[in-house]
Amino acid sequence: MRRWYGKLLGVIAGIALLRGHPLLGAVIGLLVGHAIDADWFATRRDDPYAVLGVSERASDAEVEQAYRRLIGRHHPDRQSGEGAKRREQAERRAREINRAYDRIRTLRGR
């Protein structure tokens, strides 16, 4: 389900803040509300360690073990008997795990 309340609150706040130009305030508020609803300001996507479930102080061996455990569980080929929706979810999760692992290896200079 898509969120809509950020847009509504943004329009109301924009109109209230720009009383002299309510239409301009509504448009600006709508844009800001859309950005909030779409999670443009979320930072949780930027933490590759959280995706793998390890801390930043984890050793290379622990990162490797977490990667292998997760990719083994979420690999799309292991979901062949499941429905198309489950396989698509597994592909999405596997891409996320691979991106996080590659990012950690890049950050650590390997």
C-alpha positions as CSV (number, residue, x, y, z in Angstrom):
1,M,0.0,0.0,0.0
2,R,1.3,3.4,-0.9
3,R,1.6,6.1,1.7
4,W,-0.3,9.3,1.2
5,Y,-0.4,11.1,4.6
6,G,3.0,12.8,4.0
7,K,1.5,14.5,1.0
8,L,-1.6,15.6,2.8
9,L,0.3,17.0,5.8
10,G,2.8,18.7,3.4
11,V,0.0,20.4,1.5
12,I,-1.6,21.6,4.8
13,A,1.8,22.8,6.2
14,G,2.7,24.5,2.9
15,I,-0.6,26.4,2.8
16,A,-0.2,27.4,6.4
17,L,3.4,28.6,6.0
18,L,2.9,30.5,2.8
19,R,-0.4,32.2,3.5
20,G,0.2,34.9,0.9
21,H,0.6,32.3,-1.8
22,P,-1.5,29.3,-0.9
23,L,-1.1,27.5,-4.3
24,L,2.7,27.8,-4.2
25,G,2.7,26.5,-0.6
26,A,0.5,23.6,-1.5
27,V,2.8,22.6,-4.4
28,I,5.9,22.9,-2.3
29,G,4.2,21.0,0.5
30,L,3.1,18.3,-1.9
31,L,6.6,17.8,-3.2
32,V,8.1,17.6,0.3
33,G,5.4,15.2,1.4
34,H,6.0,13.0,-1.6
35,A,9.7,12.9,-0.8
36,I,8.9,11.8,2.7
37,D,6.4,9.2,1.6
38,A,8.9,7.7,-0.9
39,D,11.6,7.4,1.8
40,W,14.0,9.6,-0.1
41,F,15.6,10.6,3.2
42,A,15.9,7.1,4.6
43,T,19.4,6.1,5.5
44,R,18.8,2.4,6.4
45,R,19.4,1.4,2.8
46,D,23.0,2.8,3.0
47,D,24.1,0.4,5.8
48,P,25.5,-2.8,4.1
49,Y,26.4,-4.2,7.5
50,A,22.8,-4.2,8.6
51,V,21.8,-6.1,5.4
52,L,24.2,-8.9,6.3
53,G,23.4,-8.7,10.0
54,V,26.9,-8.1,11.2
55,S,28.5,-5.2,13.0
56,E,31.1,-2.9,11.5
57,R,33.7,-4.5,13.7
58,A,33.1,-8.0,12.4
59,S,36.1,-9.7,10.9
60,D,36.4,-10.6,7.3
61,A,35.6,-14.2,8.1
62,E,32.4,-13.3,9.9
63,V,31.3,-11.1,7.0
64,E,32.0,-13.9,4.6
65,Q,30.1,-16.4,6.7
66,A,27.1,-14.1,7.0
67,Y,27.1,-13.5,3.3
68,R,27.3,-17.2,2.4
69,R,24.6,-18.1,4.9
70,L,22.2,-15.4,3.6
71,I,22.9,-16.0,-0.1
72,G,22.4,-19.7,0.4
73,R,19.0,-19.1,2.0
74,H,17.8,-16.5,-0.5
75,H,19.3,-17.7,-3.8
76,P,16.6,-17.7,-6.5
77,D,17.6,-21.1,-7.7
78,R,16.6,-22.6,-4.4
79,Q,13.1,-21.2,-4.9
80,S,12.4,-23.0,-8.1
81,G,9.5,-25.0,-6.7
82,E,7.9,-21.9,-5.2
83,G,5.6,-19.5,-7.1
84,A,6.7,-16.7,-9.3
85,K,6.1,-14.1,-6.6
86,R,8.3,-15.9,-4.1
87,R,11.1,-16.3,-6.7
88,E,10.9,-12.6,-7.5
89,Q,11.2,-11.7,-3.8
90,A,14.2,-14.0,-3.6
91,E,15.9,-12.4,-6.6
92,R,15.4,-9.0,-5.1
93,R,16.8,-10.0,-1.7
94,A,19.8,-11.8,-3.3
95,R,20.6,-8.6,-5.3
96,E,20.4,-6.6,-2.0
97,I,22.7,-9.1,-0.3
98,N,25.2,-9.1,-3.2
99,R,25.3,-5.3,-3.2
100,A,25.9,-5.1,0.5
101,Y,28.7,-7.7,0.3
102,D,30.4,-5.9,-2.6
103,R,30.1,-2.6,-0.8
104,I,31.7,-4.0,2.4
105,R,34.5,-5.5,0.3
106,T,35.0,-2.1,-1.4
107,L,35.0,-0.2,1.9
108,R,37.6,-2.6,3.4
109,G,39.8,-2.3,0.3
110,R,39.5,-5.8,-1.0
